[in-house]
Amino acid sequence: MRRTALAALAALAVAAPLLTGCTAAEGGSPATGGSSGESQEHAHSQVTIADGWAKAAETGGMTGLFGTLENHGDHDLVITGVESDAAEMIELHEVTADGVMREIEGPTSIPAGGALELAPGANHIMLMGLTRELLAGDEVEVTVRFDDGTSVHLAVLVKDYSGANEEYDDGSAHADHDERAEH
Ligand SMILES: [Cu+2]
């Protein structure tokens, strides 16, 4: 919203190499687990996103954010939360073999030196209750927090996409599948 898509791409291009070198040495407070807005205090994680994008969607709707989260650090990172001013609620979702998506149960981690793939029809970051329309060419920004107290700010391009329509409805799918998922 504040930048053009081209600027976003340029920012990503230069930010990626920088991210690996800017882990702040502040021994600040551990992750609060809360939803305070004091994100500036968090040290940057050594995580970058490759080929990040989100599907265009309407205000009040929901959409998926995709890409490859790469952990350039030397320890595994567990995702503890995802925040964005573009959505009222954000969850990490998976898609089952029968095409139903649901919130991922248990911890989701990015292995040291490894990656977490987010793709249509598979794991994704689900943005629900969009606070504004996401049009192709827009940029959407999210902050992903990790269990070591670090976080990474990601800005990805919005694209028109006709897929990724697996059960993108309200919480009813979750209610139906929660029990099955837990046993
Ligand atoms: Cu989803």
Backbone and ligand atoms as CSV (ligand in chain L), in Angstrom:
chain,resi,resn,atom,element,x,y,z
A,1,MET,N,N,0.821,-1.199,0.000
A,1,MET,CA,C,0.000,0.000,0.000
A,1,MET,C,C,0.852,1.244,0.000
A,2,ARG,N,N,1.996,1.166,0.643
A,2,ARG,CA,C,2.837,2.350,0.707
A,2,ARG,C,C,3.846,2.387,-0.432
A,3,ARG,N,N,4.134,1.228,-0.948
A,3,ARG,CA,C,5.136,1.195,-1.997
A,3,ARG,C,C,4.555,0.557,-3.244
A,4,THR,N,N,5.183,0.815,-4.322
A,4,THR,CA,C,4.762,0.152,-5.549
A,4,THR,C,C,5.309,-1.259,-5.551
A,5,ALA,N,N,4.733,-2.061,-6.418
A,5,ALA,CA,C,5.192,-3.445,-6.505
A,5,ALA,C,C,6.663,-3.504,-6.901
A,6,LEU,N,N,7.039,-2.639,-7.813
A,6,LEU,CA,C,8.434,-2.663,-8.241
A,6,LEU,C,C,9.360,-2.324,-7.085
A,7,ALA,N,N,8.940,-1.358,-6.300
A,7,ALA,CA,C,9.767,-0.989,-5.154
A,7,ALA,C,C,9.869,-2.155,-4.186
A,8,ALA,N,N,8.757,-2.872,-4.048
A,8,ALA,CA,C,8.759,-4.010,-3.130
A,8,ALA,C,C,9.745,-5.064,-3.595
A,9,LEU,N,N,9.721,-5.325,-4.897
A,9,LEU,CA,C,10.634,-6.333,-5.424
A,9,LEU,C,C,12.073,-5.885,-5.229
A,10,ALA,N,N,12.311,-4.619,-5.472
A,10,ALA,CA,C,13.660,-4.105,-5.305
A,10,ALA,C,C,14.083,-4.224,-3.846
A,11,ALA,N,N,13.158,-3.925,-2.961
A,11,ALA,CA,C,13.474,-3.995,-1.532
A,11,ALA,C,C,13.803,-5.428,-1.140
A,12,LEU,N,N,13.031,-6.355,-1.664
A,12,LEU,CA,C,13.290,-7.748,-1.344
A,12,LEU,C,C,14.662,-8.161,-1.854
A,13,ALA,N,N,14.971,-7.696,-3.049
A,13,ALA,CA,C,16.229,-8.094,-3.652
A,13,ALA,C,C,17.419,-7.646,-2.818
A,14,VAL,N,N,17.339,-6.449,-2.270
A,14,VAL,CA,C,18.476,-5.979,-1.490
A,14,VAL,C,C,18.381,-6.439,-0.046
A,15,ALA,N,N,17.158,-6.688,0.418
A,15,ALA,CA,C,17.006,-7.056,1.826
A,15,ALA,C,C,17.485,-8.472,2.091
A,16,ALA,N,N,17.307,-9.350,1.121
A,16,ALA,CA,C,17.620,-10.755,1.367
A,16,ALA,C,C,19.044,-10.971,1.863
A,17,PRO,N,N,20.038,-10.446,1.161
A,17,PRO,CA,C,21.398,-10.683,1.669
A,17,PRO,C,C,21.666,-9.961,2.984
A,18,LEU,N,N,21.009,-8.836,3.177
A,18,LEU,CA,C,21.264,-8.080,4.404
A,18,LEU,C,C,20.721,-8.801,5.627
A,19,LEU,N,N,19.601,-9.483,5.448
A,19,LEU,CA,C,18.943,-10.100,6.591
A,19,LEU,C,C,19.866,-11.069,7.317
A,20,THR,N,N,20.698,-11.740,6.572
A,20,THR,CA,C,21.531,-12.745,7.211
A,20,THR,C,C,22.578,-12.108,8.109
A,21,GLY,N,N,22.832,-10.831,7.917
A,21,GLY,CA,C,23.896,-10.216,8.688
A,21,GLY,C,C,23.440,-9.265,9.761
A,22,CYS,N,N,22.142,-9.173,9.991
A,22,CYS,CA,C,21.697,-8.118,10.888
A,22,CYS,C,C,21.048,-8.653,12.145
A,23,THR,N,N,21.441,-9.814,12.569
A,23,THR,CA,C,20.912,-10.316,13.828
A,23,THR,C,C,21.421,-9.428,14.960
A,24,ALA,N,N,20.523,-8.725,15.553
A,24,ALA,CA,C,20.932,-7.779,16.589
A,24,ALA,C,C,21.462,-8.518,17.808
A,25,ALA,N,N,22.412,-7.910,18.468
A,25,ALA,CA,C,23.042,-8.571,19.601
A,25,ALA,C,C,22.330,-8.239,20.905
A,26,GLU,N,N,21.232,-7.543,20.812
A,26,GLU,CA,C,20.543,-7.191,22.047
A,26,GLU,C,C,19.968,-8.437,22.702
A,27,GLY,N,N,20.196,-8.560,23.969
A,27,GLY,CA,C,19.707,-9.746,24.663
A,27,GLY,C,C,18.339,-9.497,25.244
A,28,GLY,N,N,17.569,-8.762,24.560
A,28,GLY,CA,C,16.263,-8.293,25.035
A,28,GLY,C,C,15.374,-9.358,25.619
A,29,SER,N,N,14.178,-8.981,25.899
A,29,SER,CA,C,13.247,-9.890,26.543
A,29,SER,C,C,12.897,-11.023,25.606
A,30,PRO,N,N,12.635,-12.175,26.169
A,30,PRO,CA,C,12.198,-13.293,25.325
A,30,PRO,C,C,10.840,-12.997,24.713
A,31,ALA,N,N,10.471,-13.800,23.761
A,31,ALA,CA,C,9.190,-13.596,23.094
A,31,ALA,C,C,8.076,-13.549,24.125
A,32,THR,N,N,7.245,-12.565,24.014
A,32,THR,CA,C,6.178,-12.424,24.976
A,32,THR,C,C,5.038,-13.378,24.674
A,33,GLY,N,N,4.913,-13.747,23.436
A,33,GLY,CA,C,3.799,-14.595,23.065
A,33,GLY,C,C,2.522,-13.797,22.950
A,34,GLY,N,N,2.589,-12.563,23.322
A,34,GLY,CA,C,1.400,-11.719,23.242
A,34,GLY,C,C,1.311,-11.065,21.891
A,35,SER,N,N,0.403,-10.130,21.779
A,35,SER,CA,C,0.227,-9.466,20.499
A,35,SER,C,C,0.554,-7.985,20.637
A,36,SER,N,N,1.535,-7.687,21.446
A,36,SER,CA,C,1.909,-6.293,21.609
A,36,SER,C,C,2.480,-5.749,20.317
A,37,GLY,N,N,2.402,-4.477,20.156
A,37,GLY,CA,C,2.868,-3.893,18.917
A,37,GLY,C,C,4.321,-3.491,18.964
A,38,GLU,N,N,5.028,-3.955,19.942
A,38,GLU,CA,C,6.415,-3.525,20.099
A,38,GLU,C,C,7.354,-4.384,19.283
A,39,SER,N,N,7.007,-4.553,18.023
A,39,SER,CA,C,7.779,-5.458,17.180
A,39,SER,C,C,9.185,-4.931,16.917
A,40,GLN,N,N,9.382,-3.663,17.060
A,40,GLN,CA,C,10.690,-3.105,16.736
A,40,GLN,C,C,11.777,-3.643,17.662
A,41,GLU,N,N,11.398,-4.147,18.813
A,41,GLU,CA,C,12.403,-4.617,19.765
A,41,GLU,C,C,12.963,-5.983,19.398
A,42,HIS,N,N,12.280,-6.660,18.515
A,42,HIS,CA,C,12.710,-8.012,18.197
A,42,HIS,C,C,13.900,-8.005,17.248
A,43,ALA,N,N,14.815,-8.882,17.504
A,43,ALA,CA,C,15.949,-9.034,16.609
A,43,ALA,C,C,15.479,-9.723,15.328
A,44,HIS,N,N,16.164,-9.409,14.259
A,44,HIS,CA,C,15.823,-10.049,12.995
A,44,HIS,C,C,16.289,-11.494,12.994
A,45,SER,N,N,15.456,-12.343,12.461
A,45,SER,CA,C,15.864,-13.724,12.285
A,45,SER,C,C,16.661,-13.843,10.999
A,46,GLN,N,N,17.329,-14.991,10.866
A,46,GLN,CA,C,18.090,-15.223,9.637
A,46,GLN,C,C,17.238,-16.016,8.661
A,47,VAL,N,N,16.020,-15.515,8.476
A,47,VAL,CA,C,15.077,-16.155,7.573
A,47,VAL,C,C,14.763,-15.205,6.424
A,48,THR,N,N,14.707,-15.744,5.241
A,48,THR,CA,C,14.299,-14.968,4.079
A,48,THR,C,C,13.194,-15.724,3.358
A,49,ILE,N,N,12.502,-15.029,2.473
A,49,ILE,CA,C,11.490,-15.704,1.662
A,49,ILE,C,C,11.919,-15.624,0.211
A,50,ALA,N,N,11.777,-16.728,-0.483
A,50,ALA,CA,C,12.067,-16.757,-1.917
A,50,ALA,C,C,10.752,-16.970,-2.657
A,51,ASP,N,N,10.573,-16.257,-3.733
A,51,ASP,CA,C,9.382,-16.408,-4.573
A,51,ASP,C,C,8.091,-16.194,-3.780
A,52,GLY,N,N,8.107,-15.244,-2.869
A,52,GLY,CA,C,6.926,-14.986,-2.064
A,52,GLY,C,C,5.834,-14.278,-2.856
A,53,TRP,N,N,4.591,-14.678,-2.608
A,53,TRP,CA,C,3.459,-14.009,-3.247
A,53,TRP,C,C,2.190,-14.348,-2.487
A,54,ALA,N,N,1.154,-13.573,-2.715
A,54,ALA,CA,C,-0.138,-13.842,-2.109
A,54,ALA,C,C,-1.200,-13.718,-3.191
A,55,LYS,N,N,-2.286,-14.417,-2.977
A,55,LYS,CA,C,-3.359,-14.427,-3.957
A,55,LYS,C,C,-4.259,-13.207,-3.777
A,56,ALA,N,N,-4.606,-12.574,-4.871
A,56,ALA,CA,C,-5.499,-11.423,-4.822
A,56,ALA,C,C,-6.828,-11.811,-4.183
A,57,ALA,N,N,-7.389,-10.918,-3.370
A,57,ALA,CA,C,-8.637,-11.218,-2.674
A,57,ALA,C,C,-9.325,-9.922,-2.268
A,58,GLU,N,N,-10.610,-10.052,-1.909
A,58,GLU,CA,C,-11.413,-8.885,-1.581
A,58,GLU,C,C,-11.338,-8.543,-0.094
A,59,THR,N,N,-11.682,-7.313,0.196
A,59,THR,CA,C,-11.771,-6.873,1.585
A,59,THR,C,C,-12.727,-7.797,2.347
A,60,GLY,N,N,-12.318,-8.212,3.541
A,60,GLY,CA,C,-13.158,-9.088,4.347
A,60,GLY,C,C,-12.988,-10.560,4.007
A,61,GLY,N,N,-12.347,-10.833,2.914
A,61,GLY,CA,C,-12.137,-12.216,2.499
A,61,GLY,C,C,-10.886,-12.796,3.109
A,62,MET,N,N,-10.437,-13.870,2.516
A,62,MET,CA,C,-9.222,-14.512,3.006
A,62,MET,C,C,-8.353,-14.884,1.824
A,63,THR,N,N,-7.084,-15.084,2.137
A,63,THR,CA,C,-6.185,-15.456,1.056
A,63,THR,C,C,-4.993,-16.215,1.608
A,64,GLY,N,N,-4.246,-16.798,0.718
A,64,GLY,CA,C,-3.049,-17.531,1.096
A,64,GLY,C,C,-1.802,-16.779,0.699
A,65,LEU,N,N,-0.791,-16.909,1.539
A,65,LEU,CA,C,0.522,-16.334,1.241
A,65,LEU,C,C,1.491,-17.499,1.077
A,66,PHE,N,N,2.254,-17.445,-0.005
A,66,PHE,CA,C,3.097,-18.576,-0.393
A,66,PHE,C,C,4.534,-18.130,-0.626
A,67,GLY,N,N,5.403,-19.104,-0.678
A,67,GLY,CA,C,6.810,-18.829,-0.926
A,67,GLY,C,C,7.647,-19.850,-0.176
A,68,THR,N,N,8.941,-19.711,-0.263
A,68,THR,CA,C,9.848,-20.624,0.431
A,68,THR,C,C,10.566,-19.868,1.530
A,69,LEU,N,N,10.273,-20.231,2.772
A,69,LEU,CA,C,10.946,-19.605,3.908
A,69,LEU,C,C,12.250,-20.359,4.150
A,70,GLU,N,N,13.343,-19.632,4.042
A,70,GLU,CA,C,14.654,-20.273,4.173
A,70,GLU,C,C,15.340,-19.816,5.459
A,71,ASN,N,N,15.803,-20.781,6.205
A,71,ASN,CA,C,16.474,-20.496,7.476
A,71,ASN,C,C,17.988,-20.563,7.262
A,72,HIS,N,N,18.613,-19.393,7.254
A,72,HIS,CA,C,20.055,-19.337,7.019
A,72,HIS,C,C,20.852,-19.442,8.316
A,73,GLY,N,N,20.159,-19.580,9.418
A,73,GLY,CA,C,20.826,-19.642,10.709
A,73,GLY,C,C,21.326,-21.038,11.028
A,74,ASP,N,N,21.865,-21.179,12.248
A,74,ASP,CA,C,22.438,-22.469,12.620
A,74,ASP,C,C,21.587,-23.216,13.638
A,75,HIS,N,N,20.365,-22.740,13.860
A,75,HIS,CA,C,19.473,-23.523,14.710
A,75,HIS,C,C,18.061,-23.499,14.143
A,76,ASP,N,N,17.349,-24.571,14.424
A,76,ASP,CA,C,15.979,-24.674,13.944
A,76,ASP,C,C,15.135,-23.558,14.560
A,77,LEU,N,N,14.157,-23.095,13.817
A,77,LEU,CA,C,13.274,-22.043,14.305
A,77,LEU,C,C,11.832,-22.535,14.251
A,78,VAL,N,N,11.129,-22.372,15.363
A,78,VAL,CA,C,9.717,-22.725,15.399
A,78,VAL,C,C,8.903,-21.445,15.255
A,79,ILE,N,N,7.969,-21.451,14.350
A,79,ILE,CA,C,7.119,-20.276,14.139
A,79,ILE,C,C,6.149,-20.153,15.312
A,80,THR,N,N,6.153,-19.001,15.953
A,80,THR,CA,C,5.254,-18.803,17.092
A,80,THR,C,C,4.095,-17.876,16.759
A,81,GLY,N,N,4.171,-17.202,15.627
A,81,GLY,CA,C,3.070,-16.322,15.273
A,81,GLY,C,C,3.344,-15.586,13.974
A,82,VAL,N,N,2.264,-15.164,13.346
A,82,VAL,CA,C,2.371,-14.349,12.131
A,82,VAL,C,C,1.411,-13.179,12.302
A,83,GLU,N,N,1.911,-11.987,12.019
A,83,GLU,CA,C,1.087,-10.797,12.190
A,83,GLU,C,C,1.099,-9.966,10.919
A,84,SER,N,N,0.018,-9.235,10.700
A,84,SER,CA,C,-0.058,-8.327,9.563
A,84,SER,C,C,-1.211,-7.375,9.786
A,85,ASP,N,N,-1.031,-6.143,9.333
A,85,ASP,CA,C,-2.155,-5.214,9.434
A,85,ASP,C,C,-3.111,-5.396,8.262
A,86,ALA,N,N,-2.824,-6.345,7.408
A,86,ALA,CA,C,-3.687,-6.612,6.255
A,86,ALA,C,C,-4.811,-7.580,6.581
A,87,ALA,N,N,-4.732,-8.232,7.759
A,87,ALA,CA,C,-5.735,-9.240,8.099
A,87,ALA,C,C,-6.041,-9.223,9.586
A,88,GLU,N,N,-7.270,-9.598,9.912
A,88,GLU,CA,C,-7.668,-9.633,11.319
A,88,GLU,C,C,-7.157,-10.884,12.011
A,89,MET,N,N,-6.993,-11.948,11.271
A,89,MET,CA,C,-6.514,-13.185,11.877
A,89,MET,C,C,-5.617,-13.908,10.877
A,90,ILE,N,N,-4.568,-14.508,11.380
A,90,ILE,CA,C,-3.635,-15.222,10.515
A,90,ILE,C,C,-3.304,-16.567,11.140
A,91,GLU,N,N,-3.324,-17.585,10.333
A,91,GLU,CA,C,-2.991,-18.926,10.802
A,91,GLU,C,C,-2.071,-19.609,9.790
A,92,LEU,N,N,-1.360,-20.602,10.279
A,92,LEU,CA,C,-0.593,-21.470,9.388
A,92,LEU,C,C,-1.503,-22.634,9.024
A,93,HIS,N,N,-1.681,-22.840,7.741
A,93,HIS,CA,C,-2.586,-23.888,7.293
A,93,HIS,C,C,-1.861,-24.965,6.516
A,94,GLU,N,N,-2.479,-26.125,6.518
A,94,GLU,CA,C,-2.041,-27.213,5.658
A,94,GLU,C,C,-3.257,-27.663,4.865
A,95,VAL,N,N,-3.019,-28.409,3.811
A,95,VAL,CA,C,-4.112,-28.965,3.013
A,95,VAL,C,C,-3.988,-30.474,3.060
A,96,THR,N,N,-5.076,-31.112,3.447
A,96,THR,CA,C,-5.051,-32.572,3.573
A,96,THR,C,C,-5.103,-33.228,2.202
A,97,ALA,N,N,-4.913,-34.532,2.188
A,97,ALA,CA,C,-4.903,-35.276,0.926
A,97,ALA,C,C,-6.244,-35.156,0.210
A,98,ASP,N,N,-7.316,-34.952,0.965
A,98,ASP,CA,C,-8.620,-34.825,0.306
A,98,ASP,C,C,-8.987,-33.361,0.035
A,99,GLY,N,N,-7.986,-32.495,0.074
A,99,GLY,CA,C,-8.205,-31.127,-0.385
A,99,GLY,C,C,-8.838,-30.192,0.617
A,100,VAL,N,N,-8.881,-30.593,1.878
A,100,VAL,CA,C,-9.427,-29.714,2.909
A,100,VAL,C,C,-8.288,-29.014,3.622
A,101,MET,N,N,-8.420,-27.717,3.792
A,101,MET,CA,C,-7.355,-27.041,4.508
A,101,MET,C,C,-7.763,-26.819,5.953
A,102,ARG,N,N,-6.765,-26.798,6.804
A,102,ARG,CA,C,-7.018,-26.626,8.234
A,102,ARG,C,C,-5.764,-26.059,8.873
A,103,GLU,N,N,-5.932,-25.552,10.077
A,103,GLU,CA,C,-4.788,-25.011,10.797
A,103,GLU,C,C,-3.833,-26.157,11.135
A,104,ILE,N,N,-2.551,-25.885,10.993
A,104,ILE,CA,C,-1.556,-26.913,11.303
A,104,ILE,C,C,-1.542,-27.158,12.806
A,105,GLU,N,N,-1.603,-28.422,13.173
A,105,GLU,CA,C,-1.560,-28.784,14.589
A,105,GLU,C,C,-0.104,-28.848,15.043
A,106,GLY,N,N,0.152,-28.307,16.206
A,106,GLY,CA,C,1.494,-28.427,16.756
A,106,GLY,C,C,2.474,-27.472,16.098
A,107,PRO,N,N,3.732,-27.569,16.523
A,107,PRO,CA,C,4.733,-26.604,16.068
A,107,PRO,C,C,5.096,-26.774,14.599
A,108,THR,N,N,5.347,-25.647,13.966
A,108,THR,CA,C,5.840,-25.637,12.595
A,108,THR,C,C,7.225,-25.034,12.636
A,109,SER,N,N,8.204,-25.783,12.179
A,109,SER,CA,C,9.569,-25.291,12.283
A,109,SER,C,C,10.230,-25.204,10.920
A,110,ILE,N,N,11.256,-24.374,10.885
A,110,ILE,CA,C,12.107,-24.282,9.699
A,110,ILE,C,C,13.478,-24.777,10.134
A,111,PRO,N,N,13.925,-25.888,9.580
A,111,PRO,CA,C,15.205,-26.452,10.032
A,111,PRO,C,C,16.391,-25.555,9.704
A,112,ALA,N,N,17.397,-25.597,10.544
A,112,ALA,CA,C,18.624,-24.834,10.290
A,112,ALA,C,C,19.172,-25.214,8.929
A,113,GLY,N,N,19.448,-24.214,8.120
A,113,GLY,CA,C,19.981,-24.478,6.791
A,113,GLY,C,C,18.953,-25.046,5.833
A,114,GLY,N,N,17.726,-25.116,6.275
A,114,GLY,CA,C,16.671,-25.708,5.451
A,114,GLY,C,C,15.586,-24.710,5.114
A,115,ALA,N,N,14.459,-25.222,4.714
A,115,ALA,CA,C,13.395,-24.343,4.240
A,115,ALA,C,C,12.027,-24.924,4.562
A,116,LEU,N,N,11.053,-24.050,4.580
A,116,LEU,CA,C,9.651,-24.437,4.715
A,116,LEU,C,C,8.939,-23.952,3.461
A,117,GLU,N,N,8.399,-24.900,2.716
A,117,GLU,CA,C,7.715,-24.562,1.467
A,117,GLU,C,C,6.262,-24.197,1.757
A,118,LEU,N,N,5.860,-23.065,1.219
A,118,LEU,CA,C,4.461,-22.659,1.304
A,118,LEU,C,C,3.953,-22.566,-0.131
A,119,ALA,N,N,2.951,-23.357,-0.466
A,119,ALA,CA,C,2.504,-23.413,-1.861
A,119,ALA,C,C,1.017,-23.714,-1.930
A,120,PRO,N,N,0.369,-23.289,-2.998
A,120,PRO,CA,C,-1.056,-23.612,-3.171
A,120,PRO,C,C,-1.261,-25.123,-3.123
A,121,GLY,N,N,-2.271,-25.542,-2.385
A,121,GLY,CA,C,-2.542,-26.955,-2.258
A,121,GLY,C,C,-1.707,-27.630,-1.188
A,122,ALA,N,N,-0.895,-26.849,-0.506
A,122,ALA,CA,C,-0.038,-27.394,0.545
A,122,ALA,C,C,-0.004,-26.387,1.705
A,123,ASN,N,N,1.084,-26.383,2.456
A,123,ASN,CA,C,1.164,-25.440,3.572
A,123,ASN,C,C,1.102,-23.994,3.068
A,124,HIS,N,N,0.475,-23.146,3.873
A,124,HIS,CA,C,0.411,-21.729,3.500
A,124,HIS,C,C,0.137,-20.888,4.727
A,125,ILE,N,N,0.411,-19.608,4.607
A,125,ILE,CA,C,0.020,-18.647,5.633
A,125,ILE,C,C,-1.344,-18.116,5.222
A,126,MET,N,N,-2.341,-18.321,6.078
A,126,MET,CA,C,-3.715,-17.943,5.759
A,126,MET,C,C,-4.040,-16.609,6.397
A,127,LEU,N,N,-4.391,-15.650,5.572
A,127,LEU,CA,C,-4.820,-14.349,6.072
A,127,LEU,C,C,-6.333,-14.290,5.973
A,128,MET,N,N,-6.979,-14.044,7.120
A,128,MET,CA,C,-8.441,-14.047,7.167
A,128,MET,C,C,-8.960,-12.708,7.650
A,129,GLY,N,N,-10.098,-12.306,7.119
A,129,GLY,CA,C,-10.667,-11.022,7.483
A,129,GLY,C,C,-9.771,-9.907,6.956
A,130,LEU,N,N,-9.554,-9.920,5.666
A,130,LEU,CA,C,-8.653,-8.926,5.067
A,130,LEU,C,C,-9.172,-7.512,5.324
A,131,THR,N,N,-8.279,-6.659,5.734
A,131,THR,CA,C,-8.669,-5.291,6.075
A,131,THR,C,C,-8.721,-4.392,4.854
A,132,ARG,N,N,-8.269,-4.906,3.751
A,132,ARG,CA,C,-8.342,-4.132,2.508
A,132,ARG,C,C,-8.277,-5.113,1.342
A,133,GLU,N,N,-8.671,-4.596,0.190
A,133,GLU,CA,C,-8.629,-5.423,-0.996
A,133,GLU,C,C,-7.172,-5.624,-1.414
A,134,LEU,N,N,-6.851,-6.829,-1.801
A,134,LEU,CA,C,-5.505,-7.120,-2.293
A,134,LEU,C,C,-5.592,-7.320,-3.793
A,135,LEU,N,N,-5.086,-6.355,-4.520
A,135,LEU,CA,C,-5.133,-6.396,-5.975
A,135,LEU,C,C,-3.790,-6.830,-6.528
A,136,ALA,N,N,-3.852,-7.465,-7.669
A,136,ALA,CA,C,-2.612,-7.862,-8.336
A,136,ALA,C,C,-1.698,-6.651,-8.462
A,137,GLY,N,N,-0.458,-6.826,-8.083
A,137,GLY,CA,C,0.496,-5.725,-8.145
A,137,GLY,C,C,0.679,-5.032,-6.805
A,138,ASP,N,N,-0.268,-5.252,-5.872
A,138,ASP,CA,C,-0.104,-4.707,-4.526
A,138,ASP,C,C,0.987,-5.480,-3.795
A,139,GLU,N,N,1.302,-4.952,-2.644
A,139,GLU,CA,C,2.250,-5.633,-1.782
A,139,GLU,C,C,1.531,-5.931,-0.471
A,140,VAL,N,N,1.770,-7.099,0.088
A,140,VAL,CA,C,1.227,-7.404,1.406
A,140,VAL,C,C,2.406,-7.754,2.309
A,141,GLU,N,N,2.339,-7.242,3.534
A,141,GLU,CA,C,3.457,-7.411,4.456
A,141,GLU,C,C,3.022,-8.214,5.673
A,142,VAL,N,N,3.841,-9.135,6.072
A,142,VAL,CA,C,3.586,-9.908,7.291
A,142,VAL,C,C,4.878,-9.987,8.100
A,143,THR,N,N,4.697,-10.176,9.399
A,143,THR,CA,C,5.835,-10.400,10.287
A,143,THR,C,C,5.701,-11.798,10.869
A,144,VAL,N,N,6.717,-12.603,10.688
A,144,VAL,CA,C,6.717,-13.964,11.217
A,144,VAL,C,C,7.630,-13.984,12.438
A,145,ARG,N,N,7.101,-14.503,13.544
A,145,ARG,CA,C,7.873,-14.559,14.798
A,145,ARG,C,C,8.313,-15.991,15.093
A,146,PHE,N,N,9.462,-16.070,15.741
A,146,PHE,CA,C,10.038,-17.387,16.032
A,146,PHE,C,C,10.291,-17.569,17.525
A,147,ASP,N,N,10.503,-18.827,17.898
A,147,ASP,CA,C,10.620,-19.176,19.309
A,147,ASP,C,C,11.884,-18.646,19.967
A,148,ASP,N,N,12.837,-18.174,19.189
A,148,ASP,CA,C,14.046,-17.622,19.816
A,148,ASP,C,C,13.914,-16.113,20.023
A,149,GLY,N,N,12.714,-15.591,19.786
A,149,GLY,CA,C,12.488,-14.164,20.013
A,149,GLY,C,C,12.772,-13.297,18.803
A,150,THR,N,N,13.266,-13.901,17.736
A,150,THR,CA,C,13.521,-13.119,16.534
A,150,THR,C,C,12.274,-13.107,15.657
A,151,SER,N,N,12.307,-12.256,14.667
A,151,SER,CA,C,11.197,-12.194,13.725
A,151,SER,C,C,11.732,-11.738,12.381
A,152,VAL,N,N,10.925,-11.937,11.357
A,152,VAL,CA,C,11.303,-11.462,10.031
A,152,VAL,C,C,10.104,-10.770,9.407
A,153,HIS,N,N,10.368,-9.650,8.781
A,153,HIS,CA,C,9.335,-8.891,8.088
A,153,HIS,C,C,9.386,-9.270,6.617
A,154,LEU,N,N,8.265,-9.730,6.105
A,154,LEU,CA,C,8.213,-10.166,4.714
A,154,LEU,C,C,7.251,-9.284,3.933
A,155,ALA,N,N,7.648,-8.875,2.754
A,155,ALA,CA,C,6.769,-8.124,1.863
A,155,ALA,C,C,6.688,-8.899,0.561
A,156,VAL,N,N,5.482,-9.313,0.207
A,156,VAL,CA,C,5.342,-10.125,-1.006
A,156,VAL,C,C,4.340,-9.475,-1.957
A,157,LEU,N,N,4.464,-9.849,-3.202
A,157,LEU,CA,C,3.631,-9.303,-4.256
A,157,LEU,C,C,2.296,-10.057,-4.328
A,158,VAL,N,N,1.241,-9.301,-4.585
A,158,VAL,CA,C,-0.078,-9.912,-4.779
A,158,VAL,C,C,-0.251,-10.239,-6.258
A,159,LYS,N,N,-0.763,-11.452,-6.506
A,159,LYS,CA,C,-0.977,-11.888,-7.891
A,159,LYS,C,C,-2.393,-12.405,-8.052
A,160,ASP,N,N,-2.911,-12.284,-9.261
A,160,ASP,CA,C,-4.153,-12.978,-9.591
A,160,ASP,C,C,-3.815,-14.453,-9.740
A,161,TYR,N,N,-4.663,-15.282,-9.164
A,161,TYR,CA,C,-4.408,-16.725,-9.225
A,161,TYR,C,C,-5.740,-17.437,-9.114
A,162,SER,N,N,-5.967,-18.375,-10.000
A,162,SER,CA,C,-7.281,-19.017,-10.036
A,162,SER,C,C,-7.340,-20.270,-9.176
A,163,GLY,N,N,-6.172,-20.757,-8.729
A,163,GLY,CA,C,-6.173,-21.958,-7.901
A,163,GLY,C,C,-6.230,-21.612,-6.429
A,164,ALA,N,N,-5.749,-22.522,-5.622
A,164,ALA,CA,C,-5.735,-22.337,-4.165
A,164,ALA,C,C,-7.124,-22.065,-3.624
A,165,ASN,N,N,-8.089,-22.794,-4.138
A,165,ASN,CA,C,-9.463,-22.586,-3.696
A,165,ASN,C,C,-9.954,-23.693,-2.769
A,166,GLU,N,N,-9.051,-24.475,-2.250
A,166,GLU,CA,C,-9.479,-25.601,-1.437
A,166,GLU,C,C,-10.130,-25.162,-0.130
A,167,GLU,N,N,-11.446,-25.332,-0.079
A,167,GLU,CA,C,-12.207,-25.099,1.153
A,167,GLU,C,C,-11.817,-23.793,1.834
A,168,TYR,N,N,-11.741,-22.725,1.047
A,168,TYR,CA,C,-11.385,-21.441,1.644
A,168,TYR,C,C,-12.611,-20.800,2.266
A,169,ASP,N,N,-13.228,-21.523,3.171
A,169,ASP,CA,C,-14.413,-20.942,3.790
A,169,ASP,C,C,-14.140,-20.677,5.255
A,170,ASP,N,N,-15.201,-20.527,6.028
A,170,ASP,CA,C,-15.035,-20.084,7.412
A,170,ASP,C,C,-14.571,-21.224,8.328
A,171,GLY,N,N,-14.786,-21.072,9.594
A,171,GLY,CA,C,-14.256,-22.035,10.549
A,171,GLY,C,C,-14.943,-23.380,10.540
A,172,SER,N,N,-15.975,-23.544,9.753
A,172,SER,CA,C,-16.693,-24.811,9.788
A,172,SER,C,C,-15.784,-25.977,9.394
A,173,ALA,N,N,-14.929,-25.730,8.447
A,173,ALA,CA,C,-14.024,-26.797,8.033
A,173,ALA,C,C,-13.130,-27.206,9.192
A,174,HIS,N,N,-12.699,-26.202,9.953
A,174,HIS,CA,C,-11.841,-26.505,11.091
A,174,HIS,C,C,-12.579,-27.358,12.106
A,175,ALA,N,N,-13.823,-26.990,12.391
A,175,ALA,CA,C,-14.590,-27.720,13.388
A,175,ALA,C,C,-14.773,-29.162,12.949
A,176,ASP,N,N,-15.008,-29.352,11.677
A,176,ASP,CA,C,-15.239,-30.695,11.173
A,176,ASP,C,C,-14.000,-31.570,11.282
A,177,HIS,N,N,-12.853,-30.936,11.147
A,177,HIS,CA,C,-11.662,-31.745,10.982
A,177,HIS,C,C,-10.742,-31.743,12.207
A,178,ASP,N,N,-11.055,-30.924,13.175
A,178,ASP,CA,C,-10.157,-30.840,14.311
A,178,ASP,C,C,-9.994,-32.174,15.019
A,179,GLU,N,N,-11.104,-32.862,15.235
A,179,GLU,CA,C,-11.022,-34.111,15.974
A,179,GLU,C,C,-10.185,-35.132,15.217
A,180,ARG,N,N,-10.459,-35.217,13.936
A,180,ARG,CA,C,-9.728,-36.174,13.128
A,180,ARG,C,C,-8.224,-35.857,13.179
A,181,ALA,N,N,-7.931,-34.580,13.176
A,181,ALA,CA,C,-6.530,-34.184,13.126
A,181,ALA,C,C,-5.796,-34.557,14.409
A,182,GLU,N,N,-6.523,-34.594,15.495
A,182,GLU,CA,C,-5.853,-34.787,16.772
A,182,GLU,C,C,-5.688,-36.249,17.166
A,183,HIS,N,N,-6.216,-37.144,16.377
A,183,HIS,CA,C,-6.129,-38.540,16.767
A,183,HIS,C,C,-5.476,-39.398,15.694
L,1,CU,CU,CU,-5.790,-21.790,4.515
